[in-house]
């Protein structure tokens, strides 16, 4: 098929630049000068002005290397360009201004307790201003195959794979459930081709080589292989060619408004430059006052067995080595790769444990989904075993199991599970049940650990169980014999579905287990365990209605509404109480569109896509059940992986809580902690970590370490 590779004409590019230049004036707000702000001994404050007068809605950044680990704090100016940066640790700081329509101001040296007025620098051109735009504004420039090319007709037709039935399926791959599942696209590291990659005849060849770089090669090659690979490579090549030729985004981000200006960010370095984080944990999900002012713990997935620990009060970052039970456990060091343009032929990842997701219990102990042994399961998991779950659904292997770290003893407990683990969550029940997800749908089961039984007996075999996902298609309200996936429905039997949980959450109202199941269009899954889950658990599956598709991370609020990040660029809310049908032969996924509400995520849509949504590819949604941020209870917060921030939906409107420095913020999870219930906004906040697999794409490049970010919302931009 002929692929268009011509660049936009220089006249068109010039036109775009002129439009953006004309718009730059909207970034500045000429206001009368205001009297100086008030600061305490631990604060910085002042007024930010430019040639246009006071600058509203810009960021003031203070950074220091005087503390045991690198630390930065960021606040936003108010309507009159004033700022107050509260509670800075005693140190010497470099302080500067960053904002849309500006370029970074010169860095000034300051210490807490000072009034420091700052001069903002207007961007000399649209191109200079666009360098600070979040990734989504650049990624939305990618050309998407039109709807007319679907469904694909394969090698005998239009070369589009026959498995791709719609444009939405193509988008699902280049967004959350494909390319953006590990890192953002559109930041400087991805919208340009590094010269160290080599010389190529075309940019599509450069992209083909780029995808084999480093130890994520297999995942990247598999993702592009789900598309018409030559066409996809040509489109990515065309994108980077147009950027290199000077084409700019046609839309621009808005400066922080309203409550967004109340944001206070605190940022610490932790871990090592060759590592990457998946998640962090600071407290017990069920009781966020646990571990007040205490240490945070990270999960480093395939990068290293040295998991990071941050003491945010002392500003100290350390590491501890997670052990394995079996020295023959697989290692990322052996993953296939081509040399990286940044790290060369050195395999920088060497993890055996693949710690993925941590959770904290009521005693401050940290539970991980972690690999503790080789993939082959012990006999008690397999066919012929007397284990109750194995008798019903034997399992031959698991890719990741469980561990627990006790900070008081400094020791790990390793737990071998038959079922694969990915995310985990504690129920609010008498057994302190630890429910897990499997990640992808292939395992077909949901697993759990009866924590009470495990801690009383130490018996990992008897304390664990798992169940197949069976839906009540005969509608009698109980679990019966079932037909297998792919088999026709039987009016006298139930139906097993080939699905598993990716995210996992427990409804505090009734103890049911909820989560997402990856795929297209994907599902939200509800599992009612019953009295004997291996035998009695019944599931329900709910497919998001178009234009929604591709659920990934999701969470539940304390009213029983499930919230999910959708690859379509929506935050989906599913309320089961609105469903007219819950079981029976029609309850196979499409039966409750009335239960769904779709909220388009902030940011531009791809220029050639007409469906609602945005180019945002949100990885996960977490619900702030206990108002740890300050927007209220049960507020869903989606990770803005292309917006470089968090996207909080409060009172029907999104607040974009952006991390402007370093550019490249991308997280996969967050949790909220209340350190002091009586201290107002100062006593609580949301914690997250930079979770991109490619820290070299973050501002600062090679050598940049992963970072912990604390989000706090004060009542106004000048509150101390």
C-alpha positions as CSV (number, residue, x, y, z in Angstrom):
1,X,0.0,0.0,0.0
2,X,1.3,3.5,-0.9
3,X,2.3,5.4,2.3
4,X,2.3,9.2,2.3
5,X,5.6,10.5,3.6
6,X,5.7,14.0,2.3
7,X,6.3,16.7,4.9
8,X,4.0,19.5,5.5
9,X,5.1,22.5,3.5
10,X,7.2,25.1,5.1
11,X,4.3,27.6,4.5
12,X,2.0,25.4,6.6
13,X,4.5,25.0,9.3
14,X,5.1,28.8,9.3
15,X,1.3,29.3,9.6
16,X,1.1,27.1,12.6
17,X,4.0,28.9,14.2
18,X,2.3,32.3,13.6
19,X,-0.9,31.0,15.2
20,X,0.9,29.8,18.3
21,X,2.9,33.0,18.5
22,X,-0.3,35.0,18.3
23,X,-1.7,32.9,21.1
24,X,1.2,33.4,23.5
25,X,-0.3,36.6,24.8
26,X,-3.1,34.6,26.4
27,X,-0.5,33.0,28.7
28,X,0.2,36.3,30.5
29,X,-2.0,38.2,32.7
30,X,-1.3,41.9,33.1
31,X,-2.5,42.9,36.6
32,X,-1.8,45.7,39.0
33,X,1.2,45.1,41.3
34,X,0.4,43.7,44.7
35,X,2.0,44.2,48.0
36,X,4.6,41.7,49.1
37,X,3.5,38.3,50.4
38,X,4.1,37.1,54.0
39,X,6.5,34.3,54.7
40,X,7.7,32.4,57.8
41,X,11.2,31.2,58.7
42,X,10.7,28.0,56.6
43,X,9.0,29.6,53.5
44,X,10.0,31.4,50.3
45,X,7.7,33.9,48.7
46,X,7.5,36.8,46.3
47,X,6.0,38.0,43.1
48,X,6.7,36.7,39.6
49,X,6.7,39.4,36.8
50,X,7.7,39.5,33.2
51,X,7.7,42.2,30.5
52,X,3.9,41.8,30.5
53,X,3.6,42.3,34.2
54,X,2.6,39.8,36.9
55,X,2.5,36.2,35.7
56,X,-0.4,34.2,36.9
57,X,-0.5,30.4,36.9
58,X,3.2,29.7,36.4
59,X,5.4,27.4,38.5
60,X,8.1,28.4,40.9
61,X,10.6,25.6,41.4
62,X,13.1,25.3,44.2
63,X,15.7,22.5,44.1
64,X,18.5,21.5,46.4
65,X,21.3,18.9,46.6
66,X,22.2,19.8,50.1
67,X,19.9,17.2,51.7
68,X,20.8,13.4,51.8
69,X,18.8,13.0,48.6
70,X,18.0,15.5,45.9
71,X,14.8,17.4,46.7
72,X,12.6,19.9,44.9
73,X,9.4,21.8,45.8
74,X,7.0,23.4,43.3
75,X,4.1,25.9,43.8
76,X,1.9,27.9,41.4
77,X,1.5,31.7,41.3
78,X,-1.9,33.3,42.1
79,X,-3.9,35.7,39.9
80,X,-1.5,38.5,40.8
81,X,1.7,36.5,40.2
82,X,2.4,36.0,43.9
83,X,3.7,32.8,45.3
84,X,4.4,31.2,48.7
85,X,6.5,28.1,49.0
86,X,5.8,26.6,52.4
87,X,7.8,24.4,54.8
88,X,11.1,24.1,52.9
89,X,13.7,22.0,54.7
90,X,16.8,24.0,55.7
91,X,19.1,24.1,52.7
92,X,20.3,26.3,49.9
93,X,18.1,26.2,46.8
94,X,18.2,27.1,43.2
95,X,14.9,28.8,42.3
96,X,13.4,29.6,38.9
97,X,10.2,30.1,37.0
98,X,8.7,27.8,34.4
99,X,5.3,28.3,32.7
100,X,3.5,28.0,29.4
101,X,4.4,30.9,27.2
102,X,7.8,31.2,29.0
103,X,11.2,29.7,28.9
104,X,13.0,28.9,32.2
105,X,14.2,32.0,34.0
106,X,17.8,32.2,35.3
107,X,18.3,30.2,38.5
108,X,18.7,32.3,41.6
109,X,20.2,31.1,44.9
110,X,18.0,31.4,48.0
111,X,17.4,30.0,51.5
112,X,14.1,29.7,53.4
113,X,12.7,32.7,55.2
114,X,13.3,35.1,52.3
115,X,11.2,37.2,50.0
116,X,12.4,36.5,46.5
117,X,10.8,38.3,43.6
118,X,11.4,36.5,40.2
119,X,11.6,37.7,36.6
120,X,9.9,35.4,34.2
121,X,11.3,35.1,30.6
122,X,8.8,35.3,27.8
123,X,9.3,32.6,25.1
124,X,11.1,34.1,22.1
125,X,9.1,31.9,19.7
126,X,6.3,29.3,19.5
127,X,8.9,26.6,19.1
128,X,10.7,27.6,22.3
129,X,7.4,27.7,24.2
130,X,6.3,24.3,22.9
131,X,9.4,22.6,24.4
132,X,7.6,22.7,27.7
133,X,4.3,21.2,26.5
134,X,3.3,17.9,28.0
135,X,3.7,14.8,25.8
136,X,0.1,14.6,24.8
137,X,0.3,17.8,22.7
138,X,3.1,16.3,20.6
139,X,1.7,12.8,20.5
140,X,-1.7,14.0,19.2
141,X,0.2,15.0,16.0
142,X,0.6,11.3,15.1
143,X,-1.4,10.4,12.0
144,X,-3.9,7.6,12.6
145,X,-5.2,5.3,9.8
146,X,-8.7,6.4,8.8
147,X,-11.8,4.4,9.6
148,X,-12.2,3.5,5.9
149,X,-9.2,1.1,6.3
150,X,-11.0,-1.1,8.7
151,X,-11.8,-3.9,9.1
152,X,-8.4,-5.0,7.8
153,X,-8.3,-7.3,4.8
154,X,-4.8,-8.7,5.3
155,X,-2.0,-9.4,2.8
156,X,-4.5,-10.0,0.0
157,X,-6.1,-6.7,0.6
158,X,-5.1,-3.5,2.3
159,X,-2.3,-5.1,4.4
160,X,-4.1,-4.1,7.6
161,X,-4.3,-7.3,9.8
162,X,-7.7,-9.0,9.6
163,X,-7.6,-9.1,13.4
164,X,-8.1,-5.3,13.5
165,X,-11.8,-4.7,12.9
166,X,-11.8,-1.0,13.7
167,X,-9.7,2.2,14.1
168,X,-10.3,1.9,17.8
169,X,-8.5,-1.4,17.9
170,X,-5.5,0.2,16.2
171,X,-5.6,3.0,18.7
172,X,-5.8,0.6,21.6
173,X,-2.4,-0.7,20.6
174,X,-0.6,2.6,20.3
175,X,-2.1,3.9,23.5
176,X,-2.7,2.3,27.0
177,X,-2.8,-1.3,26.1
178,X,0.3,-1.2,23.9
179,X,2.9,1.4,23.4
180,X,2.0,3.8,26.3
181,X,1.7,0.9,28.8
182,X,5.4,1.3,29.7
183,X,6.3,4.9,28.9
184,X,4.8,8.0,27.4
185,X,5.1,8.9,23.7
186,X,5.5,12.6,22.7
187,X,8.2,13.6,25.2
188,X,11.5,14.8,23.8
189,X,13.0,11.4,24.1
190,X,10.4,9.8,21.8
191,X,9.5,12.6,19.4
192,X,13.1,12.8,18.3
193,X,15.5,10.1,17.1
194,X,18.8,10.1,19.0
195,X,21.9,10.3,16.7
196,X,23.5,7.6,18.8
197,X,20.9,5.1,17.3
198,X,22.8,5.2,14.0
199,X,22.4,6.2,10.3
200,X,19.3,5.0,8.4
201,X,17.8,5.3,5.0
202,X,14.5,6.4,6.4
203,X,12.9,7.3,9.7
204,X,10.7,4.2,9.6
205,X,13.9,2.1,9.5
206,X,15.1,4.1,12.5
207,X,11.9,3.3,14.3
208,X,12.3,-0.4,13.5
209,X,15.8,-0.3,15.0
210,X,14.6,1.8,18.0
211,X,12.1,-0.8,19.0
212,X,14.7,-3.5,19.5
213,X,16.8,-1.3,21.8
214,X,17.3,-2.5,25.3
215,X,15.7,-5.3,27.3
216,X,12.1,-4.2,26.6
217,X,12.7,-5.3,23.0
218,X,10.3,-8.3,23.0
219,X,7.4,-6.3,24.4
220,X,7.9,-3.5,21.9
221,X,8.3,-5.8,18.9
222,X,5.2,-7.7,20.0
223,X,3.1,-4.5,20.3
224,X,4.0,-3.2,16.9
225,X,3.4,-6.7,15.5
226,X,-0.3,-6.4,16.4
227,X,-0.5,-3.7,13.8
228,X,0.3,-3.5,10.1
229,X,4.0,-3.2,11.1
230,X,5.4,-1.4,8.0
231,X,2.5,1.0,8.0
232,X,2.8,1.7,11.7
233,X,6.6,2.3,11.4
234,X,6.0,4.7,8.5
235,X,3.5,6.7,10.5
236,X,5.8,7.0,13.5
237,X,8.6,7.9,11.1
238,X,6.5,10.5,9.5
239,X,5.6,11.9,12.9
240,X,9.3,12.4,14.0
241,X,10.2,13.7,10.5
242,X,7.5,16.4,10.8
243,X,8.7,17.3,14.4
244,X,12.3,17.5,13.1
245,X,11.2,19.8,10.3
246,X,9.7,22.2,12.8
247,X,6.0,21.3,12.9
248,X,4.5,22.2,16.2
249,X,1.3,21.1,18.1
250,X,-1.8,22.8,16.8
251,X,-3.2,23.2,20.4
252,X,-1.5,24.3,23.5
253,X,-1.9,23.6,27.2
254,X,-3.7,26.0,29.5
255,X,-2.0,27.3,32.6
256,X,-3.2,26.0,35.9
257,X,-6.6,27.5,36.9
258,X,-8.7,27.5,40.0
259,X,-7.9,24.7,42.4
260,X,-5.0,23.7,40.2
261,X,-3.2,26.8,41.5
262,X,-3.4,25.5,45.1
263,X,-1.1,22.5,44.3
264,X,2.1,22.0,46.3
265,X,4.5,19.4,44.9
266,X,7.4,17.8,46.8
267,X,9.9,15.6,44.9
268,X,12.6,13.3,46.1
269,X,15.2,11.2,44.2
270,X,15.4,7.5,45.1
271,X,16.7,4.3,43.6
272,X,19.3,4.3,40.8
273,X,19.6,5.6,37.3
274,X,19.4,2.2,35.7
275,X,16.3,1.2,37.6
276,X,12.7,2.1,37.0
277,X,9.7,1.9,39.3
278,X,6.3,0.3,38.8
279,X,4.6,1.4,42.0
280,X,5.1,2.7,45.6
281,X,3.2,2.4,48.8
282,X,3.0,4.7,51.9
283,X,0.1,3.4,54.0
284,X,-2.8,0.9,54.4
285,X,-5.3,1.4,51.6
286,X,-8.1,0.7,54.1
287,X,-6.8,3.0,56.9
288,X,-4.6,5.8,55.5
289,X,-3.4,6.9,59.0
290,X,-1.2,3.8,59.2
291,X,2.6,4.5,58.9
292,X,2.1,8.3,59.5
293,X,5.2,10.2,58.5
294,X,6.8,6.9,57.8
295,X,8.9,5.4,55.0
296,X,7.7,4.7,51.5
297,X,8.6,1.5,49.6
298,X,9.0,1.0,45.9
299,X,8.6,-1.8,43.4
300,X,11.2,-2.1,40.7
301,X,9.7,-4.8,38.4
302,X,12.3,-6.1,35.9
303,X,15.0,-3.5,36.6
304,X,16.6,-4.6,39.9
305,X,16.2,-6.6,43.0
306,X,17.2,-3.6,45.1
307,X,13.9,-2.1,46.1
308,X,14.0,1.6,47.2
309,X,13.0,3.0,50.6
310,X,12.4,6.7,51.2
311,X,12.2,8.4,54.5
312,X,10.6,11.7,53.5
313,X,10.9,13.3,56.9
314,X,14.7,12.8,57.0
315,X,15.1,13.1,53.2
316,X,17.0,9.8,53.1
317,X,16.8,7.3,50.3
318,X,18.1,3.8,50.8
319,X,17.7,0.3,49.2
320,X,17.2,-3.2,50.4
321,X,17.7,-6.4,48.4
322,X,14.6,-8.5,47.9
323,X,15.5,-12.2,48.1
324,X,14.4,-15.2,46.0
325,X,13.6,-18.7,47.3
326,X,15.0,-20.4,44.2
327,X,18.3,-19.1,42.8
328,X,17.2,-20.5,39.4
329,X,14.4,-18.0,39.2
330,X,14.4,-16.2,35.8
331,X,16.3,-13.0,35.5
332,X,15.7,-9.9,33.2
333,X,19.4,-9.9,32.6
334,X,18.9,-12.7,30.0
335,X,16.2,-10.9,28.1
336,X,17.0,-10.4,24.4
337,X,18.1,-6.9,23.3
338,X,19.9,-4.8,20.8
339,X,22.2,-2.1,22.0
340,X,20.6,1.0,23.5
341,X,21.6,4.4,22.2
342,X,21.9,5.5,25.8
343,X,23.4,2.4,27.6
344,X,25.1,0.5,24.8
345,X,25.2,-3.3,24.8
346,X,25.1,-3.4,28.6
347,X,22.0,-5.2,30.0
348,X,21.1,-2.7,32.7
349,X,18.2,-4.7,34.1
350,X,18.9,-7.8,36.2
351,X,15.9,-8.5,38.4
352,X,14.9,-11.9,39.4
353,X,12.1,-10.8,41.8
354,X,10.2,-8.6,39.4
355,X,8.5,-6.8,42.3
356,X,5.4,-5.2,40.7
357,X,2.9,-3.9,43.2
358,X,3.2,-3.3,47.0
359,X,0.5,-2.9,49.5
360,X,0.8,-2.1,53.2
361,X,-1.2,-3.9,56.0
362,X,-2.5,-2.4,59.2
363,X,0.8,-3.2,61.0
364,X,2.9,-1.3,58.4
365,X,4.2,-4.4,56.8
366,X,4.7,-4.4,53.0
367,X,3.3,-7.1,50.8
368,X,4.6,-7.5,47.3
369,X,3.6,-9.3,44.1
370,X,7.1,-10.8,43.5
371,X,8.8,-13.7,41.8
372,X,10.3,-16.0,44.4
373,X,10.9,-19.1,42.2
374,X,11.0,-20.5,38.7
375,X,7.8,-20.6,36.7
376,X,6.9,-24.3,37.0
377,X,4.4,-24.9,39.8
378,X,4.9,-27.4,42.6
379,X,2.8,-30.6,42.6
380,X,0.2,-29.3,45.0
381,X,-0.9,-26.8,42.3
382,X,-1.3,-29.3,39.5
383,X,-3.6,-32.1,38.3
384,X,-3.9,-34.9,40.8
385,X,-3.4,-32.7,43.8
386,X,-5.7,-32.8,46.8
387,X,-5.7,-29.0,47.1
388,X,-9.4,-27.9,46.7
389,X,-8.6,-25.3,44.1
390,X,-6.3,-27.6,42.1
391,X,-9.0,-30.3,42.0
392,X,-11.3,-27.9,40.2
393,X,-8.8,-25.9,38.1
394,X,-5.2,-27.1,38.2
395,X,-2.4,-24.7,37.3
396,X,1.0,-25.7,35.9
397,X,2.9,-22.4,36.3
398,X,2.9,-18.9,37.7
399,X,5.0,-16.0,36.7
400,X,5.0,-14.1,40.0
401,X,4.0,-15.0,43.5
402,X,3.9,-13.1,46.9
403,X,6.3,-11.7,49.5
404,X,6.0,-9.7,52.8
405,X,8.5,-7.4,54.3
406,X,8.4,-6.6,58.0
407,X,10.2,-3.2,58.7
408,X,10.4,-4.1,62.4
409,X,12.4,-7.3,61.9
410,X,14.0,-6.3,58.5
411,X,13.0,-9.7,57.1
412,X,11.2,-10.9,54.1
413,X,8.7,-13.8,54.1
414,X,8.4,-15.5,50.7
415,X,5.1,-17.1,49.7
416,X,4.9,-19.5,46.7
417,X,1.5,-19.3,45.0
418,X,0.1,-21.5,42.3
419,X,-1.6,-18.5,40.7
420,X,0.2,-15.6,39.0
421,X,0.1,-12.3,40.8
422,X,0.2,-8.8,39.4
423,X,-1.7,-6.3,41.7
424,X,-3.0,-7.1,45.2
425,X,-5.5,-5.6,47.7
426,X,-6.6,-6.4,51.2
427,X,-10.3,-7.0,51.9
428,X,-12.0,-5.5,54.9
429,X,-13.0,-8.9,56.3
430,X,-12.2,-11.1,59.3
431,X,-9.6,-13.1,57.4
432,X,-7.8,-10.0,56.1
433,X,-8.0,-11.7,52.7
434,X,-5.3,-10.7,50.3
435,X,-6.8,-10.7,46.7
436,X,-4.6,-10.7,43.7
437,X,-4.8,-10.1,40.0
438,X,-3.0,-12.1,37.3
439,X,-2.3,-9.3,34.9
440,X,-3.2,-10.6,31.5
441,X,-6.3,-12.7,30.8
442,X,-4.5,-15.9,30.0
443,X,-4.5,-17.5,33.5
444,X,-8.3,-17.5,33.7
445,X,-8.3,-17.4,37.5
446,X,-8.5,-15.1,40.5
447,X,-6.3,-16.0,43.4
448,X,-6.2,-15.1,47.1
449,X,-4.4,-15.7,50.4
450,X,-6.3,-16.1,53.6
451,X,-3.9,-14.0,55.6
452,X,-5.3,-14.9,59.0
453,X,-4.9,-18.6,58.3
454,X,-1.4,-18.0,56.9
455,X,-0.2,-16.1,59.9
456,X,-1.7,-18.5,62.4
457,X,-0.3,-21.6,60.7
458,X,2.5,-20.5,58.4
459,X,1.0,-23.0,55.9
460,X,1.2,-21.3,52.5
461,X,-0.5,-24.3,50.8
462,X,-3.7,-24.4,52.8
463,X,-4.0,-20.6,53.1
464,X,-4.2,-20.0,49.4
465,X,-6.9,-20.6,46.8
466,X,-8.1,-19.6,43.4
467,X,-11.1,-19.8,41.2
468,X,-12.0,-19.8,37.6
469,X,-14.2,-16.9,36.3
470,X,-17.6,-18.4,35.8
471,X,-20.7,-16.4,34.8
472,X,-24.3,-17.4,35.7
473,X,-25.7,-17.8,32.2
474,X,-28.4,-20.2,33.3
475,X,-29.6,-17.5,35.7
476,X,-30.3,-19.7,38.8
477,X,-28.2,-17.6,41.1
478,X,-25.6,-20.3,42.0
479,X,-22.5,-21.8,40.4
480,X,-23.1,-25.0,38.5
481,X,-21.2,-27.1,36.0
482,X,-20.1,-24.8,33.1
483,X,-19.2,-24.9,29.4
484,X,-15.8,-23.8,28.4
485,X,-14.8,-20.6,26.5
486,X,-15.6,-21.0,22.8
487,X,-18.4,-23.5,23.5
488,X,-22.1,-22.6,22.9
489,X,-24.3,-21.8,25.9
490,X,-26.1,-24.6,27.6
491,X,-29.4,-23.6,29.3
492,X,-28.6,-26.0,32.1
493,X,-25.0,-24.9,32.7
494,X,-23.0,-21.8,33.5
495,X,-20.2,-20.4,31.3
496,X,-16.5,-20.0,32.0
497,X,-14.9,-17.0,30.4
498,X,-11.2,-16.8,29.4
499,X,-10.5,-13.7,31.4
500,X,-8.5,-12.7,34.5
501,X,-8.1,-9.5,36.5
502,X,-5.6,-6.9,35.7
503,X,-6.5,-4.3,38.4
504,X,-8.1,-5.6,41.6
505,X,-10.3,-3.9,44.2
506,X,-12.7,-4.9,46.9
507,X,-16.1,-3.3,47.3
508,X,-16.4,-2.3,51.0
509,X,-20.2,-2.5,50.9
510,X,-20.4,-6.3,50.2
511,X,-16.9,-7.8,49.9
512,X,-17.2,-8.5,46.2
513,X,-14.0,-8.4,44.2
514,X,-13.8,-6.1,41.2
515,X,-11.2,-5.5,38.5
516,X,-10.5,-5.0,34.8
517,X,-9.8,-7.6,32.2
518,X,-7.5,-6.5,29.4
519,X,-8.4,-6.9,25.7
520,X,-10.6,-5.2,23.2
521,X,-13.1,-4.0,24.0
522,X,-12.2,-5.4,27.5
523,X,-14.3,-5.9,30.6
524,X,-15.0,-4.8,34.1
525,X,-15.3,-8.0,36.2
526,X,-17.3,-8.4,39.4
527,X,-16.6,-11.6,41.4
528,X,-18.9,-12.6,44.3
529,X,-16.7,-15.1,46.3
530,X,-19.6,-16.9,48.1
531,X,-18.9,-19.0,51.2
532,X,-16.4,-21.3,49.5
533,X,-14.8,-19.3,46.6
534,X,-13.1,-22.1,44.7
535,X,-16.5,-23.7,44.3
536,X,-19.1,-20.9,44.8
537,X,-17.6,-17.8,43.2
538,X,-19.7,-16.3,40.5
539,X,-18.6,-13.6,38.1
540,X,-20.2,-10.9,36.1
541,X,-18.5,-9.1,33.1
542,X,-19.4,-5.7,31.8
543,X,-18.1,-4.3,28.5
544,X,-17.8,-0.5,28.1
545,X,-20.1,0.8,25.4
546,X,-18.4,2.6,22.4
547,X,-16.8,5.1,22.2
548,X,-15.3,3.6,25.4
549,X,-12.9,0.6,25.1
550,X,-9.7,-0.8,26.5
551,X,-10.0,-0.7,30.4
552,X,-6.7,-1.0,32.2
553,X,-6.3,0.2,35.8
554,X,-9.4,0.6,37.9
555,X,-10.6,1.1,41.5
556,X,-13.9,1.2,43.4
557,X,-15.4,3.9,45.6
558,X,-17.1,3.4,49.0
559,X,-20.5,3.7,47.3
560,X,-19.8,0.7,45.1
561,X,-19.1,2.5,41.8
562,X,-16.2,1.2,39.8
563,X,-13.9,3.6,38.0
564,X,-11.6,2.6,35.1
565,X,-9.0,4.2,32.9
566,X,-10.0,3.5,29.3
567,X,-7.7,3.4,26.3
568,X,-10.2,5.4,24.4
569,X,-9.2,8.5,26.3
570,X,-12.1,8.3,28.9
571,X,-12.5,7.8,32.6
572,X,-15.3,5.2,32.8
573,X,-17.7,5.0,35.7
574,X,-19.7,1.7,36.1
575,X,-22.7,1.7,38.5
576,X,-24.1,-1.8,38.8
577,X,-27.2,-0.6,40.5
578,X,-28.4,0.8,37.2
579,X,-28.3,-2.5,35.4
580,X,-31.6,-4.1,34.3
581,X,-30.0,-7.5,33.7
582,X,-27.4,-9.2,36.0
583,X,-27.5,-12.8,34.9
584,X,-28.9,-15.2,32.4
585,X,-28.0,-16.1,28.8
586,X,-27.8,-12.4,27.7
587,X,-25.4,-11.4,30.6
588,X,-22.2,-11.9,28.6
589,X,-20.8,-8.4,28.6
590,X,-22.9,-6.1,26.5
591,X,-26.0,-6.3,28.6
592,X,-25.7,-3.2,30.8
593,X,-24.6,-0.1,28.8
594,X,-27.0,1.9,31.1
595,X,-24.5,1.3,34.0
596,X,-21.7,3.2,32.3
597,X,-20.9,6.9,32.3
598,X,-17.9,8.0,30.1
599,X,-15.9,11.2,31.0
600,X,-13.5,12.4,28.2
601,X,-10.1,12.9,29.7
602,X,-8.3,16.3,29.3
603,X,-6.1,17.0,26.4
604,X,-6.3,17.1,22.6
605,X,-7.6,14.2,20.5
606,X,-5.5,12.8,17.6
607,X,-6.2,15.2,14.7
608,X,-7.5,12.5,12.4
609,X,-9.8,10.8,15.0
610,X,-13.4,12.0,15.2
611,X,-14.6,9.9,18.1
612,X,-14.9,11.5,21.5
613,X,-12.1,11.1,24.0
614,X,-8.5,12.3,23.9
615,X,-5.0,11.2,23.0
616,X,-4.6,10.6,26.7
617,X,-3.6,7.0,27.5
618,X,-4.3,6.7,31.3
619,X,-2.7,3.7,32.9
620,X,-4.6,3.5,36.1
621,X,-7.4,5.1,38.1
622,X,-7.3,5.2,41.9
623,X,-10.2,6.4,44.1
624,X,-9.4,8.8,47.0
625,X,-11.9,7.1,49.3
626,X,-10.8,9.1,52.4
627,X,-10.1,12.6,51.1
628,X,-6.3,12.4,51.4
629,X,-5.9,15.0,48.6
630,X,-8.5,17.6,49.6
631,X,-11.1,17.4,46.9
632,X,-13.5,15.3,48.9
633,X,-14.2,11.6,49.6
634,X,-14.6,9.1,46.8
635,X,-12.9,11.3,44.2
636,X,-11.5,9.2,41.3
637,X,-8.0,10.2,40.1
638,X,-6.7,8.9,36.8
639,X,-3.0,8.9,35.9
640,X,-2.5,11.4,33.2
641,X,0.4,9.5,31.5
642,X,0.4,11.8,28.4
643,X,-0.7,14.9,30.4
644,X,2.3,14.5,32.7
645,X,0.1,14.8,35.8
646,X,-2.9,13.4,37.7
647,X,-6.4,13.9,36.5
648,X,-8.9,14.3,39.4
649,X,-12.6,14.3,38.7
650,X,-14.4,16.4,41.3
651,X,-18.0,17.7,40.9
652,X,-18.1,16.6,37.3
653,X,-15.0,18.6,36.3
654,X,-11.4,17.5,35.9
655,X,-8.5,19.2,37.7
656,X,-5.2,18.6,36.0
657,X,-2.5,18.4,38.6
658,X,0.6,18.6,36.5
659,X,4.2,17.9,37.4
660,X,6.1,20.5,35.4
661,X,9.6,19.5,36.5
662,X,11.3,17.4,35.6
663,X,9.4,17.0,32.3
664,X,8.4,13.5,31.7
665,X,6.3,12.6,34.8
666,X,4.6,9.3,34.1
667,X,3.1,7.2,37.0
668,X,1.2,3.9,37.2
669,X,-0.2,4.2,40.7
670,X,-0.7,6.5,43.7
671,X,-1.8,6.2,47.3
672,X,-3.0,8.7,49.8
673,X,-1.8,9.0,53.4
674,X,-3.0,11.1,56.4
675,X,-0.1,11.8,58.6
676,X,-2.0,14.1,61.0
677,X,-5.8,14.3,60.8
678,X,-5.7,17.6,62.8
679,X,-3.2,19.4,60.6
680,X,-5.5,20.2,57.7
681,X,-3.9,20.2,54.2
682,X,-0.4,19.9,55.7
683,X,-1.2,16.6,57.4
684,X,-2.1,14.7,54.3
685,X,-1.3,14.1,50.6
686,X,-1.1,11.7,47.7
687,X,2.1,9.9,46.9
688,X,3.3,8.5,43.6
689,X,6.6,7.8,41.8
690,X,7.9,8.3,38.3
691,X,7.1,4.9,36.7
692,X,8.3,5.2,33.2
693,X,10.6,2.3,32.1
694,X,12.7,4.8,30.3
695,X,14.1,7.3,32.8
696,X,16.5,8.5,30.1
697,X,13.4,10.1,28.4
698,X,12.8,12.3,31.5
699,X,14.3,15.8,31.6
700,X,17.9,15.4,32.6
701,X,18.5,12.4,30.4
702,X,20.9,9.6,31.2
703,X,21.7,9.5,34.9
704,X,18.3,10.8,36.0
705,X,17.0,8.8,39.0
706,X,13.4,7.8,39.6
707,X,11.5,10.2,41.8
708,X,8.8,10.2,44.5
709,X,6.2,12.9,44.1
710,X,3.9,14.1,46.9
711,X,0.8,16.1,45.9
712,X,-0.9,18.4,48.4
713,X,-3.8,20.9,47.9
714,X,-3.9,23.9,50.1
715,X,-7.0,26.2,50.5
716,X,-5.4,28.9,48.3
717,X,-2.1,29.6,46.5
718,X,-0.6,31.6,49.3
719,X,-1.6,29.4,52.3
720,X,1.3,28.6,54.6
